[in-house]
Amino acid sequence: MNRRWDSGTDLKHLGEEIERSLESVRPTMAGADASLGPALDTARRKMLHHVELLRARFIHQETAENDALSAKTDQILNLCYPNKSLQERELGIHQFLARHGPGILDTILSSLEPGVFSHIVVEID
């Protein structure tokens, strides 16, 4: 299963783990050769820099996905509630006549059942 990733928390923990791991090997490395201490610091800076780049890329991707989802949601809401109003108040018969021609009236009339006062779905080809 694909778990949503909390980039701020997970990458913060990754950075902390890198710091802890490198600090745990520092005494051994520095004891072996004095020049390894500065080399370890350089490696640490590079690793943390790359972790930060990953975090920025992840946030950029999440933002793009959220923007796309928001746009789709807005589109669906606009279809359901045109101009933030009920469909029947925004979409009159004249729009259907313009789009489908006068034959649409016959399609609607043939779908009606006298005496039934509930909503019906009329499929238009």
DRENTORKOL-3810 file (N, C-alpha, C; in nm, 4 decimals):
REM DRENTORKOL-3810
@n.u->0.0844; n.v->-0.1174; n.w->0.0000; ca.u->0.0000; ca.v->0.0000; ca.w->0.0000; c.u->0.0891; c.v->0.1238; c.w->0.0000
@n.u->0.0490; n.v->0.2237; n.w->-0.0749; ca.u->0.1271; ca.v->0.3457; ca.w->-0.0886; c.u->0.0869; c.v->0.4441; c.w->0.0204
@n.u->0.1761; n.v->0.4671; n.w->0.1169; ca.u->0.1492; ca.v->0.5574; ca.w->0.2282; c.u->0.1846; c.v->0.6994; c.w->0.1872
@n.u->0.0976; n.v->0.7951; n.w->0.2210; ca.u->0.1279; ca.v->0.9359; ca.w->0.1945; c.u->0.2474; c.v->0.9731; c.w->0.2798
@n.u->0.3355; n.v->1.0478; n.w->0.2220; ca.u->0.4610; ca.v->1.0823; ca.w->0.2859; c.u->0.4525; c.v->1.2221; c.w->0.3416
@n.u->0.4847; n.v->1.2376; n.w->0.4675; ca.u->0.4905; ca.v->1.3702; ca.w->0.5278; c.u->0.6335; c.v->1.4184; c.w->0.5110
@n.u->0.6576; n.v->1.4914; n.w->0.4029; ca.u->0.7946; ca.v->1.5286; ca.w->0.3666; c.u->0.8630; c.v->1.6084; c.w->0.4754
@n.u->0.7916; n.v->1.6985; n.w->0.5406; ca.u->0.8542; ca.v->1.7799; ca.w->0.6435; c.u->0.9072; c.v->1.6948; c.w->0.7575
@n.u->0.8255; n.v->1.6026; n.w->0.8060; ca.u->0.8645; ca.v->1.5196; ca.w->0.9196; c.u->0.9643; c.v->1.4128; c.w->0.8788
@n.u->0.9347; n.v->1.3372; n.w->0.7737; ca.u->1.0213; ca.v->1.2269; ca.w->0.7328; c.u->1.1596; c.v->1.2754; c.w->0.6917
@n.u->1.1668; n.v->1.3837; n.w->0.6159; ca.u->1.2973; ca.v->1.4328; ca.w->0.5726; c.u->1.3719; c.v->1.5006; c.w->0.6874
@n.u->1.2995; n.v->1.5572; n.w->0.7818; ca.u->1.3651; ca.v->1.6123; ca.w->0.9013; c.u->1.4309; c.v->1.4984; c.w->0.9782
@n.u->1.3583; n.v->1.3868; n.w->0.9942; ca.u->1.4145; ca.v->1.2706; ca.w->1.0633; c.u->1.5340; c.v->1.2143; c.w->0.9861
@n.u->1.5252; n.v->1.2139; n.w->0.8542; ca.u->1.6375; ca.v->1.1653; ca.w->0.7730; c.u->1.7608; c.v->1.2525; c.w->0.7971
@n.u->1.7428; n.v->1.3843; n.w->0.7969; ca.u->1.8548; ca.v->1.4747; ca.w->0.8239; c.u->1.9139; c.v->1.4518; c.w->0.9623
@n.u->1.8274; n.v->1.4320; n.w->1.0616; ca.u->1.8750; ca.v->1.4062; ca.w->1.1980; c.u->1.9501; c.v->1.2742; c.w->1.2056
@n.u->1.9007; n.v->1.1737; n.w->1.1338; ca.u->1.9680; ca.v->1.0433; ca.w->1.1325; c.u->2.1050; c.v->1.0522; c.w->1.0660
@n.u->2.1139; n.v->1.1288; n.w->0.9594; ca.u->2.2435; ca.v->1.1493; ca.w->0.8934; c.u->2.3399; c.v->1.2153; c.w->0.9917
@n.u->2.2918; n.v->1.3198; n.w->1.0601; ca.u->2.3758; ca.v->1.3889; ca.w->1.1594; c.u->2.4248; c.v->1.2916; c.w->1.2669
@n.u->2.3341; n.v->1.2115; n.w->1.3252; ca.u->2.3705; ca.v->1.1167; ca.w->1.4311; c.u->2.4703; c.v->1.0131; c.w->1.3808
@n.u->2.4418; n.v->0.9585; n.w->1.2626; ca.u->2.5303; ca.v->0.8537; ca.w->1.2095; c.u->2.6703; c.v->0.9062; c.w->1.1832
@n.u->2.6786; n.v->1.0244; n.w->1.1246; ca.u->2.8107; ca.v->1.0804; ca.w->1.0952; c.u->2.8852; c.v->1.1175; c.w->1.2232
@n.u->2.8125; n.v->1.1685; n.w->1.3222; ca.u->2.8777; ca.v->1.2020; ca.w->1.4494; c.u->2.9269; c.v->1.0768; c.w->1.5207
@n.u->2.8567; n.v->0.9657; n.w->1.5033; ca.u->2.8998; ca.v->0.8418; ca.w->1.5696; c.u->3.0286; c.v->0.7861; c.w->1.5093
@n.u->3.0551; n.v->0.8143; n.w->1.3819; ca.u->3.1789; ca.v->0.7647; ca.w->1.3200; c.u->3.2924; c.v->0.8677; c.w->1.3250
@n.u->3.2607; n.v->0.9911; n.w->1.3657; ca.u->3.3634; ca.v->1.0978; ca.w->1.3688; c.u->3.4856; c.v->1.0600; c.w->1.4534
@n.u->3.4685; n.v->1.0113; n.w->1.5784; ca.u->3.5883; ca.v->0.9819; ca.w->1.6588; c.u->3.6809; c.v->0.8775; c.w->1.5934
@n.u->3.6214; n.v->0.7756; n.w->1.5343; ca.u->3.7015; ca.v->0.6718; ca.w->1.4708; c.u->3.7765; c.v->0.7277; c.w->1.3506
@n.u->3.7040; n.v->0.8055; n.w->1.2686; ca.u->3.7665; ca.v->0.8610; ca.w->1.1475; c.u->3.8736; c.v->0.9634; c.w->1.1832
@n.u->3.8427; n.v->1.0532; n.w->1.2751; ca.u->3.9395; ca.v->1.1559; ca.w->1.3138; c.u->4.0603; c.v->1.0928; c.w->1.3821
@n.u->4.0386; n.v->0.9839; n.w->1.4545; ca.u->4.1498; ca.v->0.9135; ca.w->1.5197; c.u->4.2412; c.v->0.8464; c.w->1.4185
@n.u->4.1832; n.v->0.8004; n.w->1.3088; ca.u->4.2634; ca.v->0.7338; ca.w->1.2063; c.u->4.3466; c.v->0.8335; c.w->1.1270
@n.u->4.2868; n.v->0.9495; n.w->1.0957; ca.u->4.3573; ca.v->1.0508; ca.w->1.0160; c.u->4.2895; c.v->1.1847; c.w->1.0426
@n.u->4.3669; n.v->1.2855; n.w->1.0796; ca.u->4.3123; ca.v->1.4170; ca.w->1.1144; c.u->4.2405; c.v->1.4824; c.w->0.9973
@n.u->4.2778; n.v->1.4492; n.w->0.8748; ca.u->4.2141; ca.v->1.5116; ca.w->0.7580; c.u->4.0742; c.v->1.4565; c.w->0.7313
@n.u->4.0393; n.v->1.3448; n.w->0.7957; ca.u->3.9065; ca.v->1.2858; ca.w->0.7730; c.u->3.7953; c.v->1.3646; c.w->0.8429
@n.u->3.8291; n.v->1.4412; n.w->0.9463; ca.u->3.7284; ca.v->1.5249; ca.w->1.0137; c.u->3.6692; c.v->1.6277; c.w->0.9195
@n.u->3.7524; n.v->1.7097; n.w->0.8527; ca.u->3.6979; ca.v->1.8044; ca.w->0.7555; c.u->3.6286; c.v->1.7360; c.w->0.6374
@n.u->3.6800; n.v->1.6198; n.w->0.5964; ca.u->3.6153; ca.v->1.5462; ca.w->0.4868; c.u->3.4759; c.v->1.5003; c.w->0.5288
@n.u->3.4628; n.v->1.4591; n.w->0.6538; ca.u->3.3324; ca.v->1.4179; ca.w->0.7066; c.u->3.2362; c.v->1.5367; c.w->0.7092
@n.u->3.2861; n.v->1.6549; n.w->0.7469; ca.u->3.2020; ca.v->1.7747; ca.w->0.7478; c.u->3.1540; c.v->1.8094; c.w->0.6069
@n.u->3.2421; n.v->1.7969; n.w->0.5096; ca.u->3.2047; ca.v->1.8245; ca.w->0.3700; c.u->3.0987; c.v->1.7249; c.w->0.3231
@n.u->3.1193; n.v->1.5974; n.w->0.3538; ca.u->3.0216; ca.v->1.4948; ca.w->0.3146; c.u->2.8869; c.v->1.5220; c.w->0.3808
@n.u->2.8889; n.v->1.5617; n.w->0.5096; ca.u->2.7659; ca.v->1.5928; ca.w->0.5819; c.u->2.6901; c.v->1.7066; c.w->0.5153
@n.u->2.7613; n.v->1.8152; n.w->0.4821; ca.u->2.6963; ca.v->1.9293; ca.w->0.4161; c.u->2.6343; c.v->1.8880; c.w->0.2830
@n.u->2.7059; n.v->1.8072; n.w->0.2058; ca.u->2.6546; ca.v->1.7633; ca.w->0.0752; c.u->2.5312; c.v->1.6750; c.w->0.0916
@n.u->2.5372; n.v->1.5826; n.w->0.1872; ca.u->2.4214; ca.v->1.4941; ca.w->0.2083; c.u->2.2986; c.v->1.5743; c.w->0.2505
@n.u->2.3166; n.v->1.6651; n.w->0.3459; ca.u->2.2031; ca.v->1.7452; ca.w->0.3923; c.u->2.1509; c.v->1.8365; c.w->0.2818
@n.u->2.2403; n.v->1.8846; n.w->0.1965; ca.u->2.1988; ca.v->1.9658; ca.w->0.0819; c.u->2.1096; c.v->1.8830; c.w->-0.0124
@n.u->2.1506; n.v->1.7590; n.w->-0.0385; ca.u->2.0722; ca.v->1.6733; ca.w->-0.1284; c.u->1.9384; c.v->1.6333; c.w->-0.0656
@n.u->1.9370; n.v->1.6132; n.w->0.0650; ca.u->1.8099; ca.v->1.5855; ca.w->0.1334; c.u->1.7165; c.v->1.7058; c.w->0.1184
@n.u->1.7712; n.v->1.8255; n.w->0.1318; ca.u->1.6903; ca.v->1.9467; ca.w->0.1159; c.u->1.6389; c.v->1.9596; c.w->-0.0280
@n.u->1.7218; n.v->1.9241; n.w->-0.1267; ca.u->1.6761; ca.v->1.9257; ca.w->-0.2667; c.u->1.5618; c.v->1.8279; c.w->-0.2880
@n.u->1.5736; n.v->1.7092; n.w->-0.2287; ca.u->1.4641; ca.v->1.6107; ca.w->-0.2392; c.u->1.3361; c.v->1.6643; c.w->-0.1766
@n.u->1.3500; n.v->1.7287; n.w->-0.0619; ca.u->1.2328; ca.v->1.7845; ca.w->0.0056; c.u->1.1653; c.v->1.8907; c.w->-0.0809
@n.u->1.2458; n.v->1.9765; n.w->-0.1431; ca.u->1.1908; ca.v->2.0817; ca.w->-0.2294; c.u->1.1205; c.v->2.0214; c.w->-0.3508
@n.u->1.1818; n.v->1.9189; n.w->-0.4101; ca.u->1.1187; ca.v->1.8534; ca.w->-0.5260; c.u->0.9878; c.v->1.7865; c.w->-0.4860
@n.u->0.9875; n.v->1.7228; n.w->-0.3698; ca.u->0.8663; ca.v->1.6563; ca.w->-0.3218; c.u->0.7550; c.v->1.7577; c.w->-0.2991
@n.u->0.7877; n.v->1.8690; n.w->-0.2348; ca.u->0.6873; ca.v->1.9722; ca.w->-0.2086; c.u->0.6349; c.v->2.0292; c.w->-0.3402
@n.u->0.7229; n.v->2.0477; n.w->-0.4368; ca.u->0.6808; ca.v->2.0978; ca.w->-0.5679; c.u->0.5822; c.v->2.0002; c.w->-0.6328
@n.u->0.6129; n.v->1.8714; n.w->-0.6260; ca.u->0.5250; ca.v->1.7693; ca.w->-0.6842; c.u->0.3900; c.v->1.7658; c.w->-0.6127
@n.u->0.3922; n.v->1.7696; n.w->-0.4810; ca.u->0.2679; ca.v->1.7692; ca.w->-0.4031; c.u->0.1825; c.v->1.8911; c.w->-0.4374
@n.u->0.2467; n.v->2.0069; n.w->-0.4528; ca.u->0.1743; ca.v->2.1293; ca.w->-0.4870; c.u->0.1075; c.v->2.1154; c.w->-0.6231
@n.u->0.1810; n.v->2.0593; n.w->-0.7198; ca.u->0.1243; ca.v->2.0406; ca.w->-0.8542; c.u->0.0048; c.v->1.9454; c.w->-0.8496
@n.u->0.0170; n.v->1.8360; n.w->-0.7736; ca.u->-0.0945; ca.v->1.7414; ca.w->-0.7616; c.u->-0.2150; c.v->1.8063; c.w->-0.6936
@n.u->-0.1885; n.v->1.8826; n.w->-0.5890; ca.u->-0.2983; ca.v->1.9507; ca.w->-0.5186; c.u->-0.3667; c.v->2.0528; c.w->-0.6079
@n.u->-0.2879; n.v->2.1254; n.w->-0.6884; ca.u->-0.3463; ca.v->2.2233; ca.w->-0.7803; c.u->-0.4344; c.v->2.1546; c.w->-0.8840
@n.u->-0.3872; n.v->2.0406; n.w->-0.9374; ca.u->-0.4657; ca.v->1.9664; ca.w->-1.0365; c.u->-0.5944; c.v->1.9131; c.w->-0.9743
@n.u->-0.5846; n.v->1.8610; n.w->-0.8535; ca.u->-0.7036; ca.v->1.8101; ca.w->-0.7843; c.u->-0.8020; c.v->1.9227; c.w->-0.7547
@n.u->-0.7502; n.v->2.0359; n.w->-0.7149; ca.u->-0.8353; ca.v->2.1515; ca.w->-0.6870; c.u->-0.9071; c.v->2.1984; c.w->-0.8143
@n.u->-0.8357; n.v->2.1998; n.w->-0.9263; ca.u->-0.8968; ca.v->2.2407; ca.w->-1.0532; c.u->-1.0074; c.v->2.1434; c.w->-1.0940
@n.u->-0.9840; n.v->2.0124; n.w->-1.0772; ca.u->-1.0860; ca.v->1.9127; ca.w->-1.1110; c.u->-1.2074; c.v->1.9273; c.w->-1.0199
@n.u->-1.1827; n.v->1.9517; n.w->-0.8925; ca.u->-1.2931; ca.v->1.9706; ca.w->-0.7981; c.u->-1.3758; c.v->2.0928; c.w->-0.8351
@n.u->-1.3081; n.v->2.2015; n.w->-0.8691; ca.u->-1.3790; ca.v->2.3224; ca.w->-0.9110; c.u->-1.4624; c.v->2.2969; c.w->-1.0355
@n.u->-1.4077; n.v->2.2198; n.w->-1.1298; ca.u->-1.4804; ca.v->2.1883; ca.w->-1.2535; c.u->-1.6067; c.v->2.1069; c.w->-1.2226
@n.u->-1.5946; n.v->2.0073; n.w->-1.1354; ca.u->-1.7104; ca.v->1.9249; ca.w->-1.0990; c.u->-1.8154; c.v->2.0089; c.w->-1.0272
@n.u->-1.7698; n.v->2.0915; n.w->-0.9338; ca.u->-1.8644; ca.v->2.1771; ca.w->-0.8626; c.u->-1.9349; c.v->2.2742; c.w->-0.9565
@n.u->-1.8623; n.v->2.3261; n.w->-1.0541; ca.u->-1.9241; ca.v->2.4176; ca.w->-1.1502; c.u->-2.0261; c.v->2.3448; c.w->-1.2382
@n.u->-2.0018; n.v->2.2173; n.w->-1.2682; ca.u->-2.0998; ca.v->2.1406; ca.w->-1.3450; c.u->-2.2254; c.v->2.1136; c.w->-1.2613
@n.u->-2.2055; n.v->2.0861; n.w->-1.1329; ca.u->-2.3190; ca.v->2.0578; ca.w->-1.0459; c.u->-2.3932; c.v->2.1848; c.w->-1.0049
@n.u->-2.3168; n.v->2.2914; n.w->-0.9817; ca.u->-2.3742; ca.v->2.4181; ca.w->-0.9367; c.u->-2.3203; c.v->2.5316; c.w->-1.0233
@n.u->-2.3716; n.v->2.5445; n.w->-1.1481; ca.u->-2.3204; ca.v->2.6499; ca.w->-1.2362; c.u->-2.3406; c.v->2.7889; c.w->-1.1753
@n.u->-2.2366; n.v->2.8687; n.w->-1.1824; ca.u->-2.2386; ca.v->3.0030; ca.w->-1.1226; c.u->-2.2766; c.v->2.9983; c.w->-0.9743
@n.u->-2.2405; n.v->2.8887; n.w->-0.9088; ca.u->-2.2669; ca.v->2.8664; ca.w->-0.7653; c.u->-2.4159; c.v->2.8742; c.w->-0.7323
@n.u->-2.4951; n.v->2.8245; n.w->-0.8235; ca.u->-2.6391; ca.v->2.8235; ca.w->-0.8056; c.u->-2.6912; c.v->2.6865; c.w->-0.8486
@n.u->-2.8159; n.v->2.6600; n.w->-0.8214; ca.u->-2.8758; ca.v->2.5331; ca.w->-0.8630; c.u->-2.8857; c.v->2.5265; c.w->-1.0152
@n.u->-2.8666; n.v->2.4072; n.w->-1.0697; ca.u->-2.8693; ca.v->2.3899; ca.w->-1.2162; c.u->-2.9990; c.v->2.4414; c.w->-1.2767
@n.u->-3.1103; n.v->2.4062; n.w->-1.2158; ca.u->-3.2393; ca.v->2.4437; ca.w->-1.2751; c.u->-3.2611; c.v->2.5944; c.w->-1.2763
@n.u->-3.1815; n.v->2.6674; n.w->-1.1973; ca.u->-3.1942; ca.v->2.8129; ca.w->-1.1982; c.u->-3.0988; c.v->2.8777; c.w->-1.2969
@n.u->-3.0007; n.v->2.8019; n.w->-1.3428; ca.u->-2.9003; ca.v->2.8564; ca.w->-1.4347; c.u->-2.9142; c.v->2.8015; c.w->-1.5765
@n.u->-2.9590; n.v->2.6783; n.w->-1.5874; ca.u->-2.9681; ca.v->2.6139; ca.w->-1.7186; c.u->-3.1137; c.v->2.6059; c.w->-1.7625
@n.u->-3.1544; n.v->2.6974; n.w->-1.8461; ca.u->-3.2919; ca.v->2.6990; ca.w->-1.8951; c.u->-3.3037; c.v->2.6180; c.w->-2.0241
@n.u->-3.4269; n.v->2.6018; n.w->-2.0695; ca.u->-3.4544; ca.v->2.5230; ca.w->-2.1898; c.u->-3.3885; c.v->2.5824; c.w->-2.3126
@n.u->-3.3706; n.v->2.7156; n.w->-2.3159; ca.u->-3.3124; ca.v->2.7795; ca.w->-2.4348; c.u->-3.1704; c.v->2.7291; c.w->-2.4625
@n.u->-3.0948; n.v->2.6952; n.w->-2.3580; ca.u->-2.9601; ca.v->2.6424; ca.w->-2.3804; c.u->-2.9651; c.v->2.5042; c.w->-2.4450
@n.u->-3.0614; n.v->2.4219; n.w->-2.4052; ca.u->-3.0748; ca.v->2.2891; ca.w->-2.4646; c.u->-3.1286; c.v->2.2986; c.w->-2.6069
@n.u->-3.2189; n.v->2.3932; n.w->-2.6306; ca.u->-3.2699; ca.v->2.4137; ca.w->-2.7671; c.u->-3.1573; c.v->2.4587; c.w->-2.8599
@n.u->-3.0724; n.v->2.5465; n.w->-2.8125; ca.u->-2.9611; ca.v->2.5949; ca.w->-2.8940; c.u->-2.8620; c.v->2.4833; c.w->-2.9236
@n.u->-2.8384; n.v->2.3977; n.w->-2.8273; ca.u->-2.7395; ca.v->2.2916; ca.w->-2.8441; c.u->-2.7937; c.v->2.1723; c.w->-2.9231
@n.u->-2.9203; n.v->2.1322; n.w->-2.8977; ca.u->-2.9733; ca.v->2.0081; ca.w->-2.9552; c.u->-3.0848; c.v->2.0296; c.w->-3.0571
@n.u->-3.1309; n.v->2.1514; n.w->-3.0730; ca.u->-3.2365; ca.v->2.1789; ca.w->-3.1697; c.u->-3.3733; c.v->2.1513; c.w->-3.1112
@n.u->-3.4792; n.v->2.1845; n.w->-3.1901; ca.u->-3.6165; ca.v->2.1697; ca.w->-3.1389; c.u->-3.6570; c.v->2.0250; c.w->-3.1118
@n.u->-3.5859; n.v->1.9276; n.w->-3.1676; ca.u->-3.6170; ca.v->1.7860; ca.w->-3.1424; c.u->-3.6008; c.v->1.7468; c.w->-2.9966
@n.u->-3.5283; n.v->1.8268; n.w->-2.9212; ca.u->-3.5089; ca.v->1.7978; ca.w->-2.7788; c.u->-3.6412; c.v->1.8001; c.w->-2.7032
@n.u->-3.7353; n.v->1.8838; n.w->-2.7501; ca.u->-3.8656; ca.v->1.8910; ca.w->-2.6831; c.u->-3.9399; c.v->1.7589; c.w->-2.6938
@n.u->-3.9322; n.v->1.6933; n.w->-2.8100; ca.u->-3.9966; ca.v->1.5628; ca.w->-2.8256; c.u->-3.9326; c.v->1.4586; c.w->-2.7335
@n.u->-3.8004; n.v->1.4641; n.w->-2.7191; ca.u->-3.7304; ca.v->1.3707; ca.w->-2.6309; c.u->-3.7752; c.v->1.3902; c.w->-2.4864
@n.u->-3.7863; n.v->1.5147; n.w->-2.4457; ca.u->-3.8284; ca.v->1.5437; ca.w->-2.3082; c.u->-3.9737; c.v->1.5016; c.w->-2.2862
@n.u->-4.0599; n.v->1.5374; n.w->-2.3807; ca.u->-4.2020; ca.v->1.5033; ca.w->-2.3663; c.u->-4.2244; c.v->1.3529; c.w->-2.3640
@n.u->-4.1481; n.v->1.2776; n.w->-2.4422; ca.u->-4.1665; ca.v->1.1318; ca.w->-2.4444; c.u->-4.1176; c.v->1.0674; c.w->-2.3148
@n.u->-4.0354; n.v->1.1375; n.w->-2.2374; ca.u->-3.9840; ca.v->1.0839; ca.w->-2.1112; c.u->-4.0749; c.v->1.1141; c.w->-1.9932
@n.u->-4.1684; n.v->1.2048; n.w->-2.0106; ca.u->-4.2575; ca.v->1.2434; ca.w->-1.9006; c.u->-4.3665; c.v->1.1407; c.w->-1.8799
@n.u->-4.4027; n.v->1.1237; n.w->-1.7539; ca.u->-4.5145; ca.v->1.0360; ca.w->-1.7188; c.u->-4.6195; c.v->1.1224; c.w->-1.6502
@n.u->-4.7390; n.v->1.1320; n.w->-1.7076; ca.u->-4.8435; ca.v->1.2157; ca.w->-1.6463; c.u->-4.8724; c.v->1.1716; c.w->-1.5029
@n.u->-4.8836; n.v->1.2682; n.w->-1.4145; ca.u->-4.9173; ca.v->1.2397; ca.w->-1.2757; c.u->-4.7972; c.v->1.2078; c.w->-1.1879
@n.u->-4.6793; n.v->1.1913; n.w->-1.2460; ca.u->-4.5590; ca.v->1.1634; ca.w->-1.1665; c.u->-4.4839; c.v->1.2944; c.w->-1.1489
@n.u->-4.4648; n.v->1.3337; n.w->-1.0239; ca.u->-4.4030; ca.v->1.4633; ca.w->-0.9949; c.u->-4.2687; c.v->1.4471; c.w->-0.9232
@n.u->-4.1880; n.v->1.3563; n.w->-0.9729; ca.u->-4.0551; ca.v->1.3382; ca.w->-0.9146; c.u->-3.9503; c.v->1.3648; c.w->-1.0236
@n.u->-3.8282; n.v->1.3758; n.w->-0.9817; ca.u->-3.7203; ca.v->1.4004; ca.w->-1.0779; c.u->-3.7013; c.v->1.2789; c.w->-1.1667
@n.u->-3.6704; n.v->1.3059; n.w->-1.2924; ca.u->-3.6371; ca.v->1.1970; ca.w->-1.3850; c.u->-3.5093; c.v->1.2371; c.w->-1.4585
@n.u->-3.4380; n.v->1.1353; n.w->-1.5045; ca.u->-3.3165; ca.v->1.1577; ca.w->-1.5820; c.u->-3.3495; c.v->1.1313; c.w->-1.7278
@n.u->-3.3212; n.v->1.2302; n.w->-1.8109; ca.u->-3.3473; ca.v->1.2161; ca.w->-1.9540; c.u->-3.2107; c.v->1.2113; c.w->-2.0238
@n.u->-3.1832; n.v->1.1026; n.w->-2.0897; ca.u->-3.0559; ca.v->1.0901; ca.w->-2.1623; c.u->-3.0723; c.v->1.1490; c.w->-2.3010
@n.u->-2.9789; n.v->1.2366; n.w->-2.3356; ca.u->-2.9822; ca.v->1.3038; ca.w->-2.4654; c.u->-2.8645; c.v->1.2539; c.w->-2.5461
@n.u->-2.8929; n.v->1.2099; n.w->-2.6672; ca.u->-2.7849; ca.v->1.1592; ca.w->-2.7533; c.u->-2.7020; c.v->1.2700; c.w->-2.8124
END
